[in-house]
Amino acid sequence: MRKYLIVAAALAVAVTALFTVGVAYGASANNDSLSAKFNPDNPGNVNTPGGLFAELSSLHNTDSTGTPTSPTVEPVPTTNVSIDFDHAFTFKTKTVGVCNNGLTGTTQQGMQACGDSYIGGGYATVCASGGGAGTPCGTGLPANTGIFNAQVSVYNGPPDGKHPTLKLQAVADHTPLGPTTVPLVGTLVKSKAGGEFAGGKRLDVPVPVLGGGLAALTDFSVNINNGSYVTAACDNGTWNIQSTSTDAGGSQTDVVNQPCT
């Protein structure tokens, strides 16, 4: 049982990525948040390469003293997440090599397998609890195994039919089992949201619940900084990014509005 819980915690780093925030539909027990930014923020009306940063976090609503990177209570694991991007963003997936190799082993081994397809990276934090969502991190687990940190690498994946994909490798180095990694695949499809998102892209990520819900992500950040992969123009003074997550209690949505010139 001990080994199962530890593996579940490390795996959850990769498969519960990209939590969301804000307007709740249903009765989610989580308090989620999203921050996002594209640089440079002054491209005018010229489609300009840049870096896209996003940080998504989730805390259980009873976690009054924790932070996303130092939680005290396990939130409810997500089952699906999507991020909608303003139509002003363009993903030029054909400008970067495609990673067809499997992402296993360490972060360094992932780079050896797919380095030509690397488009960015970041970090993640996960809370594991033998008691499940709503119980303190580490409940029923060996000492110092309730919170894990992971390094995240993002690669340009092969198309899924007509749709581009992103491959993520999350590696938790410091577990009793040694480095543990799980790949995650997100698919870029047409946004189904209206307004400024019409004509834009949606990153859709199905998220299986592992370990019977014994682990959940509390913070996930990534910076897509390959300058040829994401471009944007400023057409109306604002960029919009919207994230929606679904868990056992319901769905939550948040929109970030970034001024641009």
Helices and strands as residue ranges (DSSP letters): H 2-15, E 23-26, E 30-39, E 48-49, E 51-60, E 78-85, E 89-91, G 93-95, H 107-114, G 115-117, E 118-128, E 147-160, E 163-172, E 180-190, G 195-197, E 201-206, E 215-224, E 230-232, E 238-247, E 250-259
